[in-house]
Amino acid sequence: MNAARITGIVLIVLGLAGFMTGGFSFTKETTKAEIGPLQLKVQEKESVNVPQWLSIGAMVLGGVVLVMGFRGKR
């Protein structure tokens, strides 16, 4: 497999994952106050939404790159 085929497959998989899940979330910990040896830490849950047009675009681009990877082999 050449690099174009692998890139096409990765784009298709990432596009499908973004389309099916709609985004991802993560937790970040920040220190809000520090008074001597005492620390006040807060965990905040952040979420990132992946637009559907971006997911569909990644799948289409992955398909184009995959087809071009097969045609470039000849």
Buried (B, 14 or more C-beta within 10 A) or exposed (E): EEEBBEBBBBBBEBBBEBBEEEEEEEEEEEEEEEEEEEEEEEEEEEEEEBEEEBBEBBBEBBBEBBEEBEEEEE
